[in-house]
């Protein structure tokens, strides 16, 4: 195997024996093969789209298949093999769709090569042999391999887009224009491009991601209401319990419905914390609080939790035997040997929770606040703008992104602690767990730490920045705003590409720079956008304040 799509790859050189995330060679190989097969779907779907033909089933499968290859989602090689075989069938559907559209338009249909002509082998071992042909050789890390580096940047950005689109789809939100762009970009990767053209394609992914994030934001607020500031309990209450981790608010809502009146308390974990800000979710009295920390703490958090655990969406780690029997996966996330819930019937999860001991007493009554989405923040925009103009509010610091296990992430804790008292910290995603339980006090009646939500809520940060720029009649780069991002996987890549598409400069990213970007590509991004690595909290803070 060779995989360098996440931040934790060994020495930045890629995982070549087993993934740091826990995936084995077979899983990695089948994921690479699945991406190859999906490119074939998009080659024909893009041609069909240009003739005005589309198929929602083809679009939905494309999103699901891409999302299944994102870091910490699907570790089940058997299930991935099934997806590869299904991809070949969906590719044939796309080819038939294109042929029918071409016939209707009176044009000659063309037969495509590459992934569009690929045929899966008869069994899994043979599939694995085919997948090894798609392996990214370690030589591509060498200097001068910018074309392959940028192709991977585009793919990884699309994986992030697929994650956000999948969550919107789960809420019944459909965006045909977004699906068409996914097919267009994947199809374009099978053509020859210059470095400049591929960089443009990467920015197109950023533009696409903005549209998908907006779609997801709309789906969340229309379904659950606009988030409002909410105090969230940090310690459990006595009683039976279920812990929900991942990102999927739809699964959480279905579980809340099914457990109402059963005497089971529901707790959020990791990126599910912002769920407490949504009116329709917080209305459930048995949504009792948040338990534990970020996704990287799950082995200890799940081990100590005396109830059932439901993992939605991505961010699963190799489970400990101590809690495997009471751990359940849903949606696209799967781990061999862990019971998987197909659909949203959570009866097995509920039964496991009732069989487990639960908490025997109430914990302390400490809490934190979440729910500062763009509607909440912009609702007090006048106060914020007046504070900036009066000099009472000097600067905004957006400190957020993915958490991870690599050393160096204490930087974000140190940076947040050192931000001056006349500045406000905006945060989102699970990187906030590095500092979100600290007391930062208030400024002008507002908390100095504003939790905007999940990484899925990145649209809120973009919306707030755009609104402030409009209020001050300036560009985003002229605002008293500094962006310091932590990355781990491909959703963070998609958000970075969106910021670059918006023309945002001076972004700091850490704790390391992506290994899949060659020095020449990094130089290009630094030259065009002044994208830079984090250094030390003290030095970076001085530079940003200066």
Buried (B, 14 or more C-beta within 10 A) or exposed (E): BBBBBBBBBEEBEBBBEBBBBBBBBBBBBBBBBBBBBBBBBBBBBBBBBBBEBBBEEBBBBBBBBBBBBBBBBBBBBEBBBEBBBBBBEBBEBBBEBBBBBBEEEEEEBEEBEBBBEBEBBEEBEEBBEBBBEBBBEEEBBEEEBBBBBBBBBBBBBBBBBBBBBBBBBBBEBBBEEBBBBBBBBBBBBBEEBEBEBBBEBBBBBBBBBBBBBBBBBBBBBEBBBBBBBBEBBBBBBEBBBBBBBBBBBBBBBBBBEBBEEEEBBBBBBBBBBBBBBBBEBBEBEBBBBBBBBBBBBBBEBBEEBBBBBBBBBBBBBEBEEEBBBBBBBBBBBBBEEBBBBEEBEBEBBBEBBBEBEBBEEEBEEEBBBBBBBBBBBBBBBEEBBEBBEEEEBBBBBBBBBBBBBBEEBEBBBBBBEEBEEBBBBBBBBBBBBBBBEEEBEEBBEBBBBBBBBBBBBBBBBBBBBBBBBEBBEEEBBEBBBBBBBBBBBBBBBBBBBBBBBBEBBBBBBBBBBBBBBBEBBBEBBEEEBEBBEBEEBEEBBEEBBE
